[in-house]
């Protein structure tokens, strides 16, 4: 009886010695736009059942990215085996200063004996991460931090002269190493007067090879030329900070200029809608004025009275 009692005390002590949740955060300062690795290690006294659920807090100008699949492992604690499940995430922020990360909640299940699954709920402590803006980057400016980056563009038309009403597509492809394409800057939608900009299209094409992440982003914008003459679409610049060499590079894609020729074309979109509404109000106003004028004339000139015939008995 005494032996069983002692074994029970040892089991309770062993169970309490297992920390269900451990957060691994690298030390040091980080750059704006740089992936910050945050790992969560889950521990249990039995096999894990199902997928762990994380409650990741929303942080302004900051995004979470899951990195790969969970990694399984084990360790010995007081003579007993403890299973470990590691989940890797990355935080990417454009905030400058001390980034305050609220507590992260996690829920998972562990088989404690047989087919019985025990639910475990844990919450991490608040994290403080120092983040600094690269020198030369103005506050509020979007910046990408990476050691590998490229950008290229393609135009659907290579001609210098196009017809009025023609549509030209601009496609820009960015590729970055160690970062998801969702963190790359979008293509600006700015265009001069007389050029209609259609809704842009985005495509994310990330790929991972043995833990090496390559992010790719494609942007497509269509432009419709609705005014004749010389029309130019602007150049676009992307800023990238290399954390290894601590240098800021600017990647520029050139704009294009066309000679648009042809007669004026009707307004489209909001312009045609506005013109239709103005015409409708003008017609309605004319009808109201005509009705009021008729009533005023009826009051001013009395209606005619028909006199009886002089010889009612004759045809």
C-alpha positions, -999 to +999 in steps of 0.1 A: +000+000+000+028+024+009+045+016-025+014+024-044+010+057-025+046+067-033+041+059-070+010+081-070+030+110-055+057+105-082+031+105-110+015+137-097+050+153-094+059+142-130+026+156-143+031+189-127+066+191-140+054+192-176+048+226-190+019+224-216+030+255-235+064+271-241+070+302-263+103+305-282+112+340-293+146+350-306+165+378-288+176+411-303+161+439-324+143+434-356+136+456-387+102+467-401+091+443-427+114+415-414+099+381-405+101+375-367+100+338-359+077+329-330+074+292-321+049+275-297+059+241-282+030+220-269+037+192-244+017+162-233+020+130-214+004+111-243-002+112-280-017+143-295-052+140-310-065+163-338-051+197-347-042+224-323-062+256-325-045+290-320-062+323-311-038+347-327-044+384-317-049+411-343-022+437-342-023+469-363+001+469-393+011+434-383+004+399-398+009+363-386+021+337-410+022+299-403+056+284-413+054+248-425+037+219-407+040+210-370+072+192-360+069+163-335+095+154-309+099+140-274+120+144-243+126+127-210+111+143-179+118+126-145+122+092-162+090+095-183+085+104-220+069+137-229+057+143-265+063+177-280+045+193-309+062+225-323+043+251-343+063+278-361+049+312-370+063+345-383+053+380-374+058+407-400+051+443-389+054+478-403+053+493-367+082+511-353+092+509-316+082+482-292+057+458-307+033+446-280+019+412-288-011+403-266-014+368-251-019+339-276-045+313-267-041+276-277-063+246-274-052+210-281-061+174-270-039+147-255-047+110-251-043+105-214-052+068-214-068+045-239-091+065-263-099+092-238-087+127-250-080+154-224-085+190-236-057+214-227-062+251-228-033+275-223-025+312-228+009+326-234+022+358-217+023+391-234+054+396-256+074+428-262+095+429-294+118+459-303+114+469-339+133+497-357+128+514-391+156+512-416+175+544-420+165+564-450+129+551-449+103+578-441+078+570-413+047+554-427+065+542-459+060+505-467+093+487-467+103+451-475+132+435-455+149+407-474+182+396-488+167+384-521+143+404-542+135+410-578+107+428-598+098+429-634+069+442-655+052+435-688+029+456-710+002+441-732+010+467-759+044+476-772+032+502-796+038+539-791+005+548-808-029+534-798-065+541-807-089+560-784-108+535-763-080+509-763-072+489-732-037+482-720-027+458-692+002+463-669+015+432-651+041+435-623+057+404-607+077+406-575+096+378-559+113+377-524+132+352-504+122+342-469+089+361-470+054+354-481+042+373-512+013+388-491+038+411-475+050+427-507+037+462-517+008+463-541+010+481-575-004+517-571-036+525-591-027+561-599-034+573-634-038+607-651-071+623-661-087+606-691-075+571-682-100+547-666-084+522-641-102+489-638-102+469-606-067+454-601-061+416-599-037+401-574-022+366-574+000+351-546+023+322-556+044+312-526+065+280-526+086+263-500+116+240-505+131+223-475+122+252-452+133+279-477+103+301-484+100+321-517+072+345-520+058+358-553+031+384-560+016+393-593-005+425-599-024+432-631-041+465-638-060+474-670-062+510-683-087+523-708-077+555-727-107+579-730-089+610-741-068+617-772-033+632-771-001+623-752-008+601-721+018+588-697+015+562-669+039+568-641+070+548-630+068+529-597+095+524-571+098+497-544+121+500-514+139+469-500+161+468-470+189+442-469+195+433-432+228+415-439+245+444-456+223+470-439+217+488-472+185+503-487+179+496-523+153+511-546+139+490-574+122+511-602+100+500-630+096+525-657+063+540-669+051+543-705+039+571-728+015+567-757+001+589-785-036+583-782-055+591-815-092+591-824-124+612-819-138+617-784-157+588-770-188+589-747-182+590-710-184+556-692-189+545-657-197+573-632-196+600-659-224+585-680-245+579-649-241+615-638-250+628-673-281+606-673-292+619-640-288+655-651-308+649-683-336+633-662-338+663-639-339+687-669-368+668-685-387+666-652-381+703-646-394+712-681-426+691-675-433+709-642-427+743-657-451+735-686-478+723-663-475+755-641-476+777-672-508+761-684-525+766-651-514+802-650-528+808-686-561+792-676-565+817-647-555+846-669-578+838-699-613+826-690-626+797-709-649+802-740-687+798-737-706+783-767-737+804-776-770+786-786-778+785-823-800+814-837-825+791-855-826+759-835-852+744-858-832+747-890-803+726-902 
